[in-house]
Amino acid sequence: MQYDFIIVGAGSAGCVMAESLSRGGHHTVLLVEAGKSDASLFVHMPRGVGRVMSDPDNLWVYQPHKADAAPDETERWVRGRMLGGSSSINGMVYNRGQKEDWDALEEAGCHGWGWSSMLPWFRSIEGQQWGEGAEHGTDGPLHISRVDHPGGFQRAVIDAGVAMGLNAVEDLNQPHGDGVIGVVPQTIRRGRRWSAAQAFLKRAQGRANLTVLTGATVERIIFDGDQAVGIEIRGATPSRIRARREVILCAGALESPRLLQMSGIGPADILKDAGVAIVHESPNVGRNIIEHRCLTMRWRTTPAWSTNNHYRGMRLAMSAARWAITNGGPLAAPYADVAAFVRVAPQAVRPDAIIFAMPYSIERNSMPIATEQNPGLSINGYGLRPESRGYLAITGPRPDDPLTIEPNFMATPEDRAIAVGLVHFIRRMVATNPLAAGIGEETFPGSGFADDGSILEAWHRFGHTGYHLVGSCRMGSDKDSVVDENLRVRGVTGLRVMDCSIFPTMISGNTNGPVIAASARAAALVSRSWSNEDGLDVGGLDNAAEIALPF
């Protein structure tokens, strides 16, 4: 069995790549996903994420080393393991990142990935449902909505932010200046989660030249010398599938470097210790990992501002019935209502942290996830561009061998200062009217964590991942990068990577929007590579006026 292109992973990147490369019928494409379909009702219910995140059948589950803890102390990370990948379990926040993030890629040698090159790709994917202007797309597959009529809690948060000097804006994806606050853009369509599987893969699944294989775990990439020629799938018949042209890894920033290492591409010492024969020594596979470290704070509040009771007991049953009939009500609500990009460090020239405000509070360590019985609200946040770098490494040659993950959170003074300063900022905001008028006791982490040292302790003890890992298959023009600017894995042929692992630095905020836009551009890069043989013309990629936009 063989295909022109084999795409490993049906997450955000894989869905976009499969749709784009199969369009027109010129190529045969196989999309391989270890998980199952996204048919679960809870996947499509925006507030069903708590149930989905508690179901191991839908998840990749990892146990990285816990920040500033004993060597054997771990925490729980998850990623989506189904069609749509993590876009089927995420918080549905749509963020582009800041212009400076993309221009930094260009300046670092990732030519063609600067803001002026990426803006047309963002516009091509976007189906934004409010506002007008050349900065956003309105006809793209990715539906982007927002709450049109903010309630009392949302208005109080925004007004408190304005009182602290933030600018209230209609569009949080416009330039952030000294700091902005507004209603969160979200990938929700008519009360349902709009994942990459819904936005991109669904429109392509009837094509005769696209095959989607679920429940298939790739064990390794098959090489003929230094040429990637296919994949080996665990327990499948046939177990080996050949790629006539390319294998494209879209398995995510944890699984793509794992698969490279299991296939013999990575640091020599790690491969040797894991019992894997070296195909190409690439010392930075699994290095340079960057992740957001979050802290969620909770307060008691007035019942009018909290939705906790909508997710408990009979009220939950009523909310579920309402959503099933109308796609509306509390279960159609986004993860967060209001967000703010803020400057914490005195020397910051642009916002360096983000906060999210939510009209509910979660019981700590509840599984399945449940809201508190008493009225509560939450505000969480993180530093946007961490300087700390970690690593990951395989411990054996098989996918079920444990993966060593050392995030190395808050390893620099700058990261620690932003973490501490952000808590102080949030507490000042909560003490500012009109928000202060409806706020009671801080229930977590609480008044016992008041000075800088104890605040930092709270980040280490109670912080959690932002689910935005990048950098593990770093893109660059230098010989030590894992992939080049065209996403080709250095040292071999016929193999590319396209997912969050390629970003050499962190995007400011949530990464789902950036990886979808980057994947649209990546698909055009792949198509252009084969256009002469196919007699195709996909247009130029470096001149926005010449781009043949895909959607």
C-alpha positions as CSV (number, residue, x, y, z in Angstrom):
1,M,0.0,0.0,0.0
2,Q,1.4,3.4,-0.9
3,Y,0.4,7.1,-1.1
4,D,2.0,10.2,-2.4
5,F,2.0,11.8,1.0
6,I,1.7,10.3,4.5
7,I,0.7,12.7,7.2
8,V,1.2,11.5,10.8
9,G,-1.2,13.1,13.2
10,A,-4.7,14.5,12.6
11,G,-4.5,17.5,14.9
12,S,-4.7,21.1,13.8
13,A,-1.7,20.9,11.5
14,G,-2.6,17.5,10.1
15,C,-6.2,18.4,9.3
16,V,-5.1,21.5,7.4
17,M,-2.3,19.7,5.6
18,A,-4.6,16.8,4.6
19,E,-7.3,19.1,3.3
20,S,-4.9,21.2,1.3
21,L,-2.8,18.5,-0.2
22,S,-5.8,16.4,-1.3
23,R,-7.6,19.4,-2.9
24,G,-7.7,19.2,-6.6
25,G,-7.1,15.4,-6.8
26,H,-3.5,15.6,-7.9
27,H,-2.0,13.7,-4.9
28,T,-3.0,10.6,-2.9
29,V,-2.9,11.4,0.8
30,L,-3.0,9.2,3.9
31,L,-3.8,10.8,7.2
32,V,-2.9,8.6,10.1
33,E,-4.3,9.2,13.6
34,A,-3.6,7.2,16.8
35,G,-6.9,8.1,18.3
36,K,-10.5,7.7,17.2
37,S,-13.1,10.0,15.7
38,D,-14.3,13.2,17.3
39,A,-17.9,11.9,17.4
40,S,-18.4,12.3,21.2
41,L,-21.1,14.7,22.0
42,F,-18.9,16.2,24.8
43,V,-16.2,17.1,22.2
44,H,-18.6,19.4,20.4
45,M,-20.1,20.9,23.5
46,P,-17.9,23.8,24.4
47,R,-18.2,23.3,28.2
48,G,-18.0,19.5,27.7
49,V,-14.2,20.0,27.8
50,G,-14.2,19.0,31.5
51,R,-15.6,15.6,30.6
52,V,-13.3,15.1,27.6
53,M,-10.2,16.1,29.6
54,S,-11.1,13.4,32.2
55,D,-11.4,10.6,29.6
56,P,-8.1,8.8,28.9
57,D,-9.5,7.3,25.7
58,N,-9.4,10.8,24.1
59,L,-6.0,11.8,25.4
60,W,-2.3,11.4,25.3
61,V,-1.3,11.5,28.9
62,Y,2.2,12.6,30.0
63,Q,4.0,12.9,33.3
64,P,6.7,15.6,33.1
65,H,8.9,16.5,36.0
66,K,7.1,18.9,38.3
67,A,8.7,22.4,38.5
68,D,11.1,22.9,41.3
69,A,10.3,19.5,42.8
70,A,11.9,16.2,43.8
71,P,13.3,14.2,40.8
72,D,10.4,11.7,41.0
73,E,7.6,14.2,41.4
74,T,5.5,14.7,38.3
75,E,2.4,16.5,37.1
76,R,-0.2,15.6,34.5
77,W,-0.1,16.9,30.9
78,V,-2.6,15.9,28.2
79,R,-3.0,16.3,24.5
80,G,-6.0,15.5,22.2
81,R,-5.9,11.9,20.8
82,M,-8.6,12.0,18.2
83,L,-9.5,13.7,15.0
84,G,-8.8,17.4,15.5
85,G,-6.1,16.6,18.1
86,S,-5.8,19.2,20.8
87,S,-8.2,21.5,18.9
88,S,-10.9,19.0,20.0
89,I,-10.1,19.5,23.7
90,N,-8.6,23.0,24.0
91,G,-10.1,26.3,25.4
92,M,-11.2,27.4,21.9
93,V,-9.3,30.8,22.2
94,Y,-8.4,32.3,18.8
95,N,-5.1,34.2,19.0
96,R,-2.7,35.2,16.2
97,G,0.2,36.2,18.4
98,Q,1.9,39.6,18.2
99,K,3.3,41.0,15.0
100,E,6.7,41.1,16.7
101,D,6.6,37.3,17.3
102,W,6.5,36.6,13.6
103,D,9.0,39.2,12.7
104,A,11.4,37.6,15.2
105,L,11.2,34.4,13.2
106,E,12.2,36.2,10.1
107,E,15.1,38.0,11.9
108,A,16.2,34.6,13.3
109,G,16.6,33.2,9.7
110,C,13.2,31.7,9.2
111,H,12.7,33.5,5.9
112,G,9.2,33.7,4.7
113,W,7.7,33.4,8.2
114,G,7.5,37.1,9.1
115,W,4.3,39.0,9.8
116,S,3.9,40.4,6.3
117,S,4.2,36.8,4.9
118,M,1.9,35.3,7.4
119,L,-0.9,37.8,7.5
120,P,-2.5,36.6,4.2
121,W,-2.5,33.1,5.5
122,F,-4.3,34.1,8.7
123,R,-6.9,35.9,6.5
124,S,-7.3,32.8,4.4
125,I,-8.2,30.6,7.3
126,E,-10.4,33.0,9.2
127,G,-14.2,33.1,9.1
128,Q,-14.5,36.0,11.6
129,Q,-18.1,36.8,12.4
130,W,-17.8,40.4,13.5
131,G,-16.1,43.6,12.3
132,E,-14.7,44.5,9.0
133,G,-11.3,45.5,7.6
134,A,-8.4,44.1,5.6
135,E,-6.7,42.7,8.7
136,H,-9.2,39.8,9.1
137,G,-10.7,37.2,6.9
138,T,-14.5,36.6,7.0
139,D,-15.0,33.7,4.5
140,G,-12.4,31.1,5.7
141,P,-13.2,27.7,7.2
142,L,-12.3,28.5,10.8
143,H,-15.3,30.1,12.3
144,I,-14.4,32.8,14.9
145,S,-17.1,34.2,17.1
146,R,-17.4,36.1,20.4
147,V,-19.9,37.0,23.1
148,D,-21.9,39.9,21.5
149,H,-23.5,41.1,24.7
150,P,-21.2,40.9,27.7
151,G,-22.9,40.4,31.1
152,G,-22.4,42.0,34.4
153,F,-19.2,40.1,35.3
154,Q,-17.6,40.6,31.9
155,R,-18.4,44.3,32.0
156,A,-17.0,44.7,35.5
157,V,-13.7,43.0,34.5
158,I,-13.3,45.2,31.4
159,D,-14.1,48.3,33.3
160,A,-11.7,47.4,36.1
161,G,-9.0,46.8,33.5
162,V,-9.7,50.2,31.9
163,A,-9.4,51.8,35.4
164,M,-6.0,50.3,35.6
165,G,-4.9,51.8,32.3
166,L,-5.7,49.1,29.8
167,N,-7.4,50.0,26.5
168,A,-10.8,48.3,25.9
169,V,-10.8,46.9,22.4
170,E,-13.2,45.1,20.1
171,D,-10.5,42.9,18.6
172,L,-7.9,41.3,20.8
173,N,-5.9,40.3,17.7
174,Q,-5.2,43.9,16.8
175,P,-1.9,45.5,18.0
176,H,-1.7,45.4,21.8
177,G,0.1,48.7,22.5
178,D,0.7,49.2,26.2
179,G,-2.0,46.7,27.1
180,V,-5.5,45.8,26.0
181,I,-8.6,44.1,27.4
182,G,-11.7,42.7,25.7
183,V,-14.0,39.8,25.0
184,V,-12.2,36.6,23.9
185,P,-12.4,35.5,20.3
186,Q,-13.3,31.9,20.1
187,T,-13.5,29.0,17.7
188,I,-17.2,28.3,18.4
189,R,-19.8,28.0,15.7
190,R,-23.5,28.2,16.6
191,G,-22.9,26.9,20.1
192,R,-20.5,24.1,19.0
193,R,-16.8,23.7,19.2
194,W,-15.3,24.4,15.8
195,S,-12.1,22.3,15.8
196,A,-9.7,21.8,13.0
197,A,-11.4,18.5,12.2
198,Q,-14.7,20.3,11.7
199,A,-13.3,23.3,9.9
200,F,-10.8,21.6,7.5
201,L,-10.9,17.8,7.6
202,K,-14.7,17.4,7.3
203,R,-14.8,19.3,4.0
204,A,-12.2,16.8,2.5
205,Q,-13.3,13.4,3.9
206,G,-15.4,12.5,0.8
207,R,-12.5,12.9,-1.6
208,A,-11.4,9.7,-3.3
209,N,-7.7,10.6,-3.0
210,L,-7.8,11.1,0.8
211,T,-7.7,8.2,3.2
212,V,-8.1,8.8,7.0
213,L,-6.8,5.9,9.2
214,T,-7.8,6.1,12.9
215,G,-6.7,4.0,15.7
216,A,-3.2,3.6,14.1
217,T,-0.1,4.3,16.2
218,V,3.0,4.9,14.1
219,E,6.0,3.1,15.6
220,R,8.7,4.5,13.4
221,I,9.6,6.1,10.1
222,I,11.1,3.7,7.5
223,F,14.3,4.8,5.8
224,D,16.1,3.6,2.7
225,G,19.5,5.1,3.5
226,D,18.8,8.7,4.3
227,Q,15.5,8.8,2.3
228,A,12.2,8.5,4.3
229,V,10.1,6.0,2.3
230,G,7.2,5.2,4.7
231,I,5.9,4.4,8.1
232,E,5.5,1.3,10.3
233,I,2.2,1.0,12.2
234,R,1.8,-1.0,15.3
235,G,-0.5,-4.0,15.0
236,A,-1.9,-3.1,11.6
237,T,-2.2,-5.1,8.4
238,P,-0.3,-4.1,6.4
239,S,2.1,-2.8,9.1
240,R,4.2,-0.9,6.6
241,I,2.9,1.8,4.3
242,R,5.0,3.5,1.6
243,A,5.2,7.2,0.8
244,R,6.1,7.9,-2.9
245,R,7.0,11.5,-2.1
246,E,7.1,12.6,1.5
247,V,6.3,11.7,5.1
248,I,5.0,14.7,7.0
249,L,5.0,14.7,10.8
250,C,2.1,16.6,12.3
251,A,2.0,14.7,15.6
252,G,2.5,17.7,17.9
253,A,5.4,19.1,19.8
254,L,5.7,16.1,22.1
255,E,5.0,13.2,19.6
256,S,6.9,14.5,16.6
257,P,10.2,14.7,18.3
258,R,9.5,11.4,20.0
259,L,8.8,9.8,16.6
260,L,12.0,11.3,15.1
261,Q,14.0,9.9,18.0
262,M,12.4,6.5,17.8
263,S,13.2,6.5,14.1
264,G,16.9,7.3,14.6
265,I,17.0,11.0,14.3
266,G,18.1,12.9,17.4
267,P,20.9,13.3,20.0
268,A,23.3,10.4,19.7
269,D,23.5,9.7,23.5
270,I,19.7,9.6,23.8
271,L,19.3,7.2,20.9
272,K,22.1,5.0,22.2
273,D,20.6,4.8,25.7
274,A,17.2,4.0,24.2
275,G,18.6,1.2,22.0
276,V,17.8,3.0,18.7
277,A,20.1,2.8,15.7
278,I,21.2,6.2,14.5
279,V,20.0,7.3,11.0
280,H,21.1,10.9,11.5
281,E,22.5,12.6,14.5
282,S,20.5,15.7,15.1
283,P,21.3,17.0,18.6
284,N,18.4,19.5,18.9
285,V,15.5,17.1,18.4
286,G,13.6,17.3,21.7
287,R,15.7,20.3,22.9
288,N,14.6,23.9,23.2
289,I,11.1,23.1,24.5
290,I,9.2,26.2,25.7
291,E,5.9,26.0,27.5
292,H,3.6,28.5,29.3
293,R,3.3,28.1,33.0
294,C,-0.1,29.1,34.3
295,L,-1.6,29.8,37.7
296,T,-5.3,29.9,38.3
297,M,-6.6,32.0,41.2
298,R,-10.1,31.8,42.7
299,W,-12.4,34.1,44.7
300,R,-15.8,34.0,46.2
301,T,-18.3,36.2,44.4
302,T,-21.9,37.2,44.2
303,P,-24.3,34.5,42.8
304,A,-25.2,36.9,40.0
305,W,-21.6,36.7,38.6
306,S,-21.0,33.0,39.0
307,T,-22.2,30.2,36.8
308,N,-21.0,27.4,39.1
309,N,-24.5,26.2,39.8
310,H,-25.2,25.7,36.1
311,Y,-22.8,22.8,36.0
312,R,-24.0,20.9,39.1
313,G,-27.0,18.7,39.9
314,M,-30.4,19.4,38.3
315,R,-29.2,22.7,36.9
316,L,-26.5,20.8,34.9
317,A,-29.2,18.5,33.5
318,M,-31.3,21.5,32.5
319,S,-28.2,23.1,30.9
320,A,-27.5,19.9,28.9
321,A,-31.1,19.6,27.7
322,R,-31.0,23.3,26.6
323,W,-27.8,22.8,24.7
324,A,-29.0,19.5,23.0
325,I,-32.2,21.3,21.8
326,T,-30.8,24.8,20.9
327,N,-27.0,24.6,21.0
328,G,-27.3,27.5,23.5
329,G,-27.1,28.1,27.2
330,P,-24.3,27.8,29.7
331,L,-22.8,24.7,28.0
332,A,-22.3,26.7,24.8
333,A,-20.2,29.2,26.7
334,P,-16.4,29.6,26.0
335,Y,-13.6,28.6,28.3
336,A,-13.0,32.3,29.2
337,D,-15.1,35.4,28.8
338,V,-12.6,38.2,29.0
339,A,-8.8,38.4,28.3
340,A,-6.2,41.1,28.8
341,F,-2.7,41.5,27.4
342,V,-0.7,43.4,30.1
343,R,2.7,44.7,30.8
344,V,4.2,43.4,34.0
345,A,8.0,43.9,33.7
346,P,8.9,47.6,34.1
347,Q,11.2,47.4,31.1
348,A,8.7,45.7,28.8
349,V,8.0,47.5,25.5
350,R,5.0,45.4,24.7
351,P,2.6,43.2,26.8
352,D,4.5,40.3,28.4
353,A,1.7,38.5,30.1
354,I,-1.9,37.5,29.6
355,I,-4.9,37.0,32.0
356,F,-8.2,35.3,31.5
357,A,-11.3,35.9,33.6
358,M,-13.9,33.2,34.0
359,P,-17.3,33.3,35.8
360,Y,-16.8,29.9,37.4
361,S,-14.4,28.1,39.8
362,I,-13.2,24.5,39.7
363,E,-12.8,22.2,42.6
364,R,-9.1,21.6,43.1
365,N,-7.9,18.1,42.0
366,S,-11.5,17.1,41.0
367,M,-11.7,14.3,38.5
368,P,-13.9,14.4,36.6
369,I,-13.6,18.2,36.6
370,A,-16.4,19.8,38.6
371,T,-17.3,23.4,39.7
372,E,-17.3,24.4,43.3
373,Q,-20.6,24.3,45.2
374,N,-20.4,28.0,46.3
375,P,-20.4,30.9,43.9
376,G,-16.9,31.5,42.7
377,L,-14.9,33.0,39.8
378,S,-11.4,32.4,38.5
379,I,-8.7,34.5,36.9
380,N,-5.6,32.8,35.5
381,G,-2.6,34.0,33.5
382,Y,0.9,33.4,32.4
383,G,4.0,35.1,31.0
384,L,3.7,35.3,27.2
385,R,7.3,34.6,26.1
386,P,9.2,32.5,28.6
387,E,13.0,32.5,28.4
388,S,13.4,29.1,30.1
389,R,14.1,26.1,27.9
390,G,13.7,22.4,28.7
391,Y,14.0,19.1,26.9
392,L,12.4,15.7,26.2
393,A,13.9,12.3,25.5
394,I,12.7,8.8,24.7
395,T,13.7,6.0,27.1
396,G,13.1,3.1,24.7
397,P,12.3,2.3,21.0
398,R,8.5,1.9,21.4
399,P,5.7,4.4,21.6
400,D,4.6,3.1,25.0
401,D,8.0,3.6,26.6
402,P,7.9,6.5,29.0
403,L,8.9,9.9,27.6
404,T,11.2,12.0,29.8
405,I,10.0,15.6,29.9
406,E,11.9,18.3,31.8
407,P,10.0,21.6,31.2
408,N,12.5,23.6,33.3
409,F,9.8,26.2,34.1
410,M,10.8,29.6,35.5
411,A,14.5,28.9,35.3
412,T,15.4,32.5,34.6
413,P,15.1,35.6,36.9
414,E,13.0,37.3,34.1
415,D,10.4,34.5,34.0
416,R,10.2,34.4,37.8
417,A,9.8,38.2,38.0
418,I,6.9,38.2,35.5
419,A,5.2,35.3,37.4
420,V,5.3,37.2,40.7
421,G,4.4,40.5,39.1
422,L,1.4,39.0,37.3
423,V,-0.1,37.8,40.6
424,H,0.3,41.3,42.1
425,F,-1.3,42.8,38.9
426,I,-4.3,40.4,39.2
427,R,-4.8,41.2,42.9
428,R,-4.8,44.9,42.2
429,M,-7.3,44.4,39.4
430,V,-9.6,42.4,41.6
431,A,-9.4,45.2,44.2
432,T,-10.4,47.8,41.6
433,N,-14.1,48.9,41.1
434,P,-16.4,47.9,39.7
435,L,-14.9,44.4,39.9
436,A,-14.1,44.8,43.6
437,A,-17.8,45.4,44.5
438,G,-18.7,41.8,43.6
439,I,-15.6,40.0,44.9
440,G,-15.2,38.3,48.3
441,E,-12.4,36.2,49.8
442,E,-9.5,34.9,47.7
443,T,-9.9,31.2,48.1
444,F,-6.9,30.1,46.1
445,P,-4.0,30.3,46.5
446,G,-5.2,32.6,49.3
447,S,-3.8,35.3,51.7
448,G,-1.1,33.0,52.9
449,F,0.7,33.6,49.6
450,A,1.3,37.3,49.8
451,D,5.0,38.1,49.6
452,D,7.1,37.5,46.5
453,G,8.7,34.3,47.9
454,S,5.5,32.6,48.7
455,I,3.9,33.7,45.4
456,L,6.7,32.0,43.6
457,E,6.2,29.0,45.8
458,A,2.5,29.0,44.6
459,W,3.6,29.0,41.0
460,H,5.8,26.0,41.6
461,R,3.3,24.0,43.8
462,F,0.0,24.9,42.1
463,G,0.9,26.1,38.6
464,H,-0.1,24.1,35.5
465,T,0.8,23.8,31.9
466,G,-0.7,26.1,29.3
467,Y,-0.8,23.3,26.7
468,H,1.2,25.5,24.3
469,L,4.5,23.6,24.0
470,V,6.8,24.7,21.1
471,G,10.4,24.4,20.0
472,S,11.1,20.7,20.1
473,C,11.8,20.4,16.3
474,R,13.1,24.0,15.9
475,M,13.0,25.6,12.5
476,G,15.9,27.7,11.3
477,S,18.5,28.5,8.7
478,D,21.4,27.3,10.8
479,K,22.8,23.8,10.5
480,D,21.9,23.0,14.1
481,S,18.1,23.5,13.5
482,V,16.0,20.4,13.2
483,V,14.1,21.6,10.1
484,D,14.9,24.3,7.5
485,E,12.7,27.2,6.5
486,N,10.8,24.8,4.2
487,L,10.2,22.4,7.1
488,R,12.4,19.7,5.7
489,V,14.2,17.6,8.4
490,R,17.9,18.3,8.1
491,G,20.2,15.3,7.2
492,V,17.6,13.2,5.5
493,T,15.2,13.6,2.5
494,G,11.5,13.0,2.0
495,L,10.6,14.0,5.6
496,R,9.1,17.2,7.0
497,V,7.6,18.4,10.3
498,M,4.7,20.8,10.6
499,D,3.2,21.5,14.0
500,C,4.0,23.7,17.0
501,S,7.3,21.9,17.5
502,I,8.8,24.0,14.6
503,F,8.4,27.4,16.3
504,P,11.9,28.4,17.7
505,T,10.4,30.9,20.0
506,M,7.0,31.1,21.8
507,I,4.1,32.8,20.2
508,S,2.4,35.4,22.5
509,G,-0.7,33.5,23.7
510,N,-2.6,30.5,22.6
511,T,-1.0,28.5,19.7
512,N,-3.9,26.9,17.8
513,G,-4.5,29.8,15.5
514,P,-0.8,30.3,14.7
515,V,-0.3,26.6,13.9
516,I,-3.3,26.5,11.6
517,A,-2.1,29.5,9.6
518,A,1.4,28.1,9.5
519,S,0.1,24.8,8.2
520,A,-1.8,26.5,5.4
521,R,1.5,28.0,4.3
522,A,3.3,24.8,4.8
523,A,0.9,22.9,2.6
524,A,1.6,25.4,-0.2
525,L,5.3,24.9,0.3
526,V,4.9,21.2,-0.1
527,S,2.7,21.6,-3.2
528,R,5.2,24.0,-4.7
529,S,8.0,21.5,-4.2
530,W,6.2,19.1,-6.5
531,S,4.5,21.6,-8.8
532,N,6.8,21.1,-11.8
533,E,6.3,17.4,-11.9
534,D,2.5,17.8,-11.6
535,G,2.2,20.7,-13.9
536,L,0.8,22.8,-11.1
537,D,1.2,26.5,-10.4
538,V,0.5,27.3,-6.7
539,G,1.8,30.9,-6.9
540,G,4.6,32.6,-5.1
541,L,4.9,32.3,-1.3
542,D,7.1,35.3,-0.6
543,N,4.9,37.9,-2.2
544,A,1.5,38.3,-0.7
545,A,0.0,39.6,-3.9
546,E,0.9,36.4,-5.7
547,I,-0.2,33.8,-3.1
548,A,-2.9,31.4,-4.4
549,L,-4.9,31.4,-1.1
550,P,-6.4,28.0,-0.4
551,F,-9.8,28.8,0.9
